[in-house]
């Protein structure tokens, strides 16, 4: 009996909202020396812009105050395309408060849903039909599969902001080391590991909302993760448990973690100057 043909290595993905994280810090001496009435004017202009962004429920922005020294505020934008995302960045830079509110970090990505299980099934089915990868018929079948998945998964790839108090944002990579290299594992093995990895997240479904965005070719890391919850302790519990999972234990590399508290636009002025 002949061995089955190897499956192509690349997993299928579908993409949705474009995402920009902007980490901002006040120039404290300049902010301290700004007259209170001028501060209020700056903040009201910012609030007006936030309300404008929030009015777009499908592709909104939200503001968070941050724990620790890494930043004072984080604004996260979801947009329909990259041009609209860049426009949001430009709009913020043109507000008067930008004179004292400096961007110290940013992250650019697009909401991504990996389709490992569907990929393995469709690749195997197409090979069983005698189709060769990257032929016109093969590509048409793949396109039809992705079109169906985009329609079925629309709420997941265009998520908006969950109604939770806390956010935890961090970037991550898959290891490409000399001994352990995620990208050299057969796709069936990666699919198995990702299935087991996902089962851990499902146990936290009632406590935390997760949004994964892809950034390969867009920013310094390969993915960005946003977790939303009403209790920040769940971030620690979820990520700690996942560290013992094979995918994370062998192949995961993590960047900085940023944790913040969401501030409704109506409360921004009160929160920042009382």
Secondary structure, DSSP 8 states (H G I E B T S, - for coil): --------S---EEEEEEEEEEEEEE-HHHHHTS-HHHHHHHHHHHHHHHHHHHT-SSS-EEEEEESSSS-SEEEEEEESSHHHHHHHHHHHHTSGGGGTEEEEEEEEEEEEEE-HHHHHHHHHHHHHTT--TTSHHHHHHHHHHHHHHHHHTHHHHS----S-SEEEEEEEEE-B-SS-BGGGS-HHHHHHHHHHHHHHHHHTTTTEEEEEEE-TTTSSSSEEEEEEESSTHHHHHHHHHHHTSHHHHHHEEEEEEEEEEE--GGGHHHHHH-
